[in-house]
Amino acid sequence: MIDRVLVVCEGNICRSPLACAMLAQALPDIGFSSAGTHALVGEGADPLVLEMARKRGVQLETHVATALTDEQVRAADLILTMTRTQREQIEQAWPYARGKVYRLNENDGVDVVDPYQRHRVAFELAFAQIEHGVAHWSDVLAGMAH
């Protein structure tokens, strides 16, 4: 049974908070949290991500970026990263996490593009990739609950 899912990106202000909020909305019985490998600790979600999320009914106003910790890695039943590099960083730093770390779009072999400090089109692409990954993992996790 998967009770706690940790979603990880780099800065924890764009991709992981969005994916985390979308997953939490789809699967309210599971505990979701997010963190960054190089988090902009204390920062809120990127304004463009906030705007795009709000338009789709996803709330990120209260998000505060946090750095990835050993405690979070240990507590998580499943860890979803945005890139293969992030997955490898976690598996290298915390070898015991192997087997519970996957990319959000692992099924497609695709990294979620990092939109940070880029044009709106990069945010739109990242959003679409995250929606796709969230739909996949929502189905997988919902299937495990039954």
N, C-alpha and C positions, 0 to 999 in steps of 0.2 A: 504494500500500500504506500502510495506517495502522499505524504501529508505536508511536506515543506519543499518548496521549489525556490531556488535562488537564480536570478537572471543577472548575467554579468556582461558589461561592455567595458569601454575604456574609461571615459570621464564620468559616467553615471548621470548624465544630464540629458541625453537624447534617446538612444536606442533601448537600453535596459529598463529605464523607468517606464517607457511607453509599452514595451512588450510585457512587463510585469503588470501594469495596470490593465492591459487588455486581457491577459490571462486571468487575473483576479476577477474581472467582470464576468468572464465566461465560466469560471469555475470557483464560485464563492466558498465552497467547502474546503478548499486547499489554501494553505498559507503561502503567500508569495512575497518575496522581498527582492531587492536589487542592490547591486554594488558595482564599483568600478575598479579595474586593475590599476588605474592611475587616476582615481577619482578627483574631481574638482570639489573636494570636501566642503560641505556647507552651502554649495550653490543650489539654486532651484533648477527646475527643468528649463531647457532652452526655450526662449519665447516663441520661436517658430513651431517647435514640437507642442508646446502648450496650446497654441492656436489651432494647429491641425487636429490635436486630440480632442479639444473642446468641440470642434465641428462634428466630430464623430461620437460625441457623448462620453468621452473618456476623461476622467478627472485626474489632473497631475499637479494642481495648484499647491498641494501640501508637500510635494516631493522635495527631499533634501539629499543631495549626493553624499554617499558614504563609501569609504574605502573597503575593499575586500579583506576579510579577516579569516584567520584560522577557525575561529568560532563559527562563522557563517558557513564555511566549507564543511565543517564537521556536522553541523545541524541539518544541512540540506539532504533530502532524499534524492534530489535531482538538481543538476546545475546546467543551465542553458546559457551558452555564450553566443556572441554575435559572429565571431570569427574562429577559424581553425587555430590561429596563433594564440588567442585567448584561452582556448581549450587546452592547448599544449602548455601554456604558462601555468595554468592551474594544476594540471597533472604533474608537471615538473616540481612545482613548489609544494604540492600536497599529494604525494604518490598514492596515498590511501583513497584519493578521490577518483582514481581510474575506475571506469565502469559506470560512473554516475554523472559524467560530464559529456554533454553533447552540444553541438551547434544548434541554434534555433532552426536553421534550414539544413540540418545534417542530411535529411532525406534527399535533398536536391543537390547536395555537395556544394552549396553556395554560402559565401560569407555575406552578412548584411553590411551594406555600404555604410561607411562612417560619414554622416552629413555635417559634422561639427565644423563651423566656420566656412561652410560652402554655400552654394546657391540653392534656392528653393527646390530646384529639380532634384538635387541630391537628397533632400528631405523627403520629397514625394516618392523617390525610388526606395529609400530606406523604409518609409511607412508601408509601402506595398509589400516589400520583402518581409517585414515584421508581421503584417496582417496574414500573409501566407503561412509563415512559421507558426503563428499563434493558432490559426485554424487547424493545422496539423497536430500540434501538441495538445490542443483542447480535445480533439477526437481521441488521441492516444490516452490521455489522462482520464477522460470521461469513461473510456472503455475499461480502464483498470479499476474503476470504482465499483463496477458491477460484478 
